[in-house]
Amino acid sequence: MDNCAILLQRLQTTFGIDDVAHRRFQSYLSDRRQYIHRGSKRSSIMVYGVPRGSVLGPILFVLYTVDLISLIKNHGLSPHLYADDTQVYGSCPPAAVDELSVKISDCINDVANWTKSNRLQLNPDKTEAMWCTTSRRRHQLPSTAISIVGASVIPAQCVRNLGIYIDAYLMMRTHVQ
């Protein structure tokens, strides 16, 4: 099943969009031919997906990924989605860090399976993890890698999120500098 068929099915079953509205979405999403141009080179024909740069694109992407939010929440974690970027948050007392680490790994593995079954791709090379705490409690956190889809992700001291640098101590020093 291609992305458009998945989206059309989701519009019908999850959101109850039927009849005329469903046929209009089907017409909008079907038989589209797209190319990617770079300089004088052109890609092969792509006949699936929402037209790039379309007004409906962001809304349809949200509708396509809406069940990803409940998948993450089922693990007892908090999701934050922005465009095609998904962030997973959790908190715990220092004594439960190992349990949270396992919970995050399990959740991200389920997210990877979800993306694969929905014809999307999770890139473990772009995946980051960060433990946040006060400098006094820093010694209680693990420095070992977290297993994310078979890749080892070493916790970062600072990450960039929508142009803002956040450090593990939540002091914003890197961003201010």
HURA-V434985 format. One record per residue. N is the residue number from 1. RES is the residue in three letters. SS is DSSP state (alpha for helix, beta for strand, coil for the rest). PSI is psi as a letter, one per 20 degrees, with the letter a starting at -180 (999 if undefined). OMEGA is omega in degrees with one decimal (none if undefined). Layout:
# HURA-V434985
[[N/RES/SS/PSI/OMEGA] [N/RES/SS/PSI/OMEGA]]
This chain:
# HURA-V434985
[[1/MET/coil/p/-179.7] [2/ASP/coil/r/-176.3] [3/ASN/alpha/g/-178.2] [4/CYS/alpha/g/178.8] [5/ALA/alpha/g/177.2] [6/ILE/alpha/g/-179.4] [7/LEU/alpha/g/179.8] [8/LEU/alpha/g/177.7] [9/GLN/alpha/g/179.4] [10/ARG/alpha/h/177.9] [11/LEU/alpha/h/-177.7] [12/GLN/alpha/g/-172.8] [13/THR/alpha/g/-175.3] [14/THR/coil/g/-172.8] [15/PHE/coil/i/176.0] [16/GLY/coil/k/178.1] [17/ILE/coil/o/-173.2] [18/ASP/coil/r/172.2] [19/ASP/alpha/c/-171.8] [20/VAL/alpha/g/-178.6] [21/ALA/alpha/g/179.7] [22/HIS/alpha/g/178.4] [23/ARG/alpha/h/177.8] [24/ARG/alpha/g/175.6] [25/PHE/alpha/g/179.6] [26/GLN/alpha/g/178.1] [27/SER/alpha/g/-179.0] [28/TYR/alpha/h/-173.5] [29/LEU/alpha/i/-173.5] [30/SER/coil/q/175.0] [31/ASP/coil/k/175.3] [32/ARG/coil/p/175.3] [33/ARG/coil/p/-177.7] [34/GLN/beta/q/176.4] [35/TYR/coil/q/170.9] [36/ILE/coil/p/178.5] [37/HIS/beta/p/171.3] [38/ARG/beta/o/-174.4] [39/GLY/coil/c/179.8] [40/SER/coil/i/-178.2] [41/LYS/beta/q/179.3] [42/ARG/beta/p/179.2] [43/SER/coil/r/172.8] [44/SER/coil/r/-177.6] [45/ILE/coil/p/172.4] [46/MET/beta/p/-174.8] [47/VAL/coil/k/179.2] [48/TYR/coil/r/176.8] [49/GLY/coil/r/177.3] [50/VAL/coil/p/179.1] [51/PRO/coil/p/-179.0] [52/ARG/coil/p/177.7] [53/GLY/coil/j/-178.4] [54/SER/coil/q/178.7] [55/VAL/coil/h/-179.1] [56/LEU/coil/i/-175.5] [57/GLY/alpha/g/-179.5] [58/PRO/alpha/h/179.7] [59/ILE/alpha/g/180.0] [60/LEU/alpha/h/176.8] [61/PHE/alpha/g/177.5] [62/VAL/alpha/g/178.1] [63/LEU/alpha/h/-179.8] [64/TYR/alpha/h/-173.3] [65/THR/alpha/j/-173.2] [66/VAL/alpha/h/-179.1] [67/ASP/alpha/i/174.5] [68/LEU/alpha/h/179.8] [69/ILE/alpha/g/-179.4] [70/SER/alpha/h/176.7] [71/LEU/alpha/g/-179.8] [72/ILE/alpha/g/179.7] [73/LYS/alpha/h/177.3] [74/ASN/coil/h/176.6] [75/HIS/coil/j/-179.2] [76/GLY/coil/k/-179.6] [77/LEU/coil/r/-178.6] [78/SER/beta/p/178.0] [79/PRO/beta/q/169.0] [80/HIS/beta/o/-179.8] [81/LEU/beta/p/175.9] [82/TYR/beta/o/-174.8] [83/ALA/coil/c/-179.7] [84/ASP/coil/k/-179.8] [85/ASP/beta/p/179.4] [86/THR/beta/p/177.6] [87/GLN/beta/q/-179.3] [88/VAL/beta/p/-177.9] [89/TYR/beta/q/173.3] [90/GLY/coil/r/176.7] [91/SER/coil/q/-179.6] [92/CYS/coil/r/171.0] [93/PRO/coil/q/-177.4] [94/PRO/alpha/h/-178.2] [95/ALA/alpha/i/-175.9] [96/ALA/alpha/j/-177.0] [97/VAL/alpha/g/-179.4] [98/ASP/alpha/g/177.9] [99/GLU/alpha/g/178.6] [100/LEU/alpha/h/178.9] [101/SER/alpha/g/178.2] [102/VAL/alpha/g/179.7] [103/LYS/alpha/g/179.1] [104/ILE/alpha/g/178.7] [105/SER/alpha/g/179.2] [106/ASP/alpha/g/-179.8] [107/CYS/alpha/g/-177.9] [108/ILE/alpha/h/175.5] [109/ASN/alpha/h/176.0] [110/ASP/alpha/h/176.3] [111/VAL/alpha/g/179.0] [112/ALA/alpha/g/177.2] [113/ASN/alpha/g/178.3] [114/TRP/alpha/g/-179.0] [115/THR/alpha/g/179.9] [116/LYS/alpha/g/-178.9] [117/SER/alpha/i/178.1] [118/ASN/coil/k/174.8] [119/ARG/coil/k/172.5] [120/LEU/coil/r/-177.1] [121/GLN/coil/p/172.7] [122/LEU/coil/p/-178.1] [123/ASN/coil/o/-178.8] [124/PRO/alpha/h/178.9] [125/ASP/alpha/h/178.6] [126/LYS/alpha/j/-177.7] [127/THR/coil/p/178.9] [128/GLU/coil/q/175.0] [129/ALA/coil/q/178.4] [130/MET/coil/p/172.5] [131/TRP/coil/p/179.0] [132/CYS/coil/p/177.2] [133/THR/coil/r/174.8] [134/THR/coil/q/-179.9] [135/SER/coil/h/178.7] [136/ARG/coil/h/-177.6] [137/ARG/coil/j/-175.4] [138/ARG/alpha/h/-177.6] [139/HIS/alpha/i/-179.1] [140/GLN/alpha/i/-178.3] [141/LEU/coil/q/178.1] [142/PRO/coil/q/174.3] [143/SER/coil/j/-179.9] [144/THR/coil/q/-177.8] [145/ALA/coil/q/174.2] [146/ILE/beta/p/179.5] [147/SER/beta/o/179.4] [148/ILE/beta/o/178.1] [149/VAL/coil/l/178.1] [150/GLY/coil/i/178.0] [151/ALA/beta/q/177.4] [152/SER/beta/o/179.9] [153/VAL/beta/o/179.5] [154/ILE/coil/p/-180.0] [155/PRO/coil/p/-178.7] [156/ALA/coil/q/174.4] [157/GLN/coil/h/-178.4] [158/CYS/beta/p/176.5] [159/VAL/beta/q/177.2] [160/ARG/beta/p/-178.7] [161/ASN/beta/o/-179.1] [162/LEU/coil/l/175.9] [163/GLY/coil/i/179.0] [164/ILE/beta/p/177.4] [165/TYR/beta/p/179.7] [166/ILE/beta/p/179.4] [167/ASP/beta/r/-174.3] [168/ALA/coil/i/178.9] [169/TYR/coil/j/-179.2] [170/LEU/coil/l/-179.4] [171/MET/coil/i/177.9] [172/MET/coil/j/-178.8] [173/ARG/alpha/g/-179.1] [174/THR/alpha/g/-179.1] [175/HIS/alpha/g/-178.7] [176/VAL/alpha/h/179.0] [177/GLN/coil/999/none]]
